[in-house]
Amino acid sequence: MPRVREIEDDGGDPILQDIFGKERETFGYVLNTSKVFAHTPGILQAAKRLAAAVDRSGLLPKGLLPLVYLRVALINGCPF
């Protein structure tokens, strides 16, 4: 359980509506990190854009990126 309360509802915020909607469509639920970052929707949006830019950069081989995500999750003790 995170130390910061998770935001479960978008509260009508257009940024949260967009991000929460996309995650529900993709994963079937809203990711925990998004619920925590939702306290500051602008930062959540920027973090999502940064992650997308890393994915699109091509600096890491396509097959390596999921392994990096998994390793970081394991280091942080998070289920993946």
Secondary structure, DSSP 8 states (H G I E B T S, - for coil): --SS----S-TT-HHHHHHHHHHHHHHSS--HHHHHHTTSHHHHHHHHHHHHHHHHH-SS-TTHHHHHHHHHHHHTT---
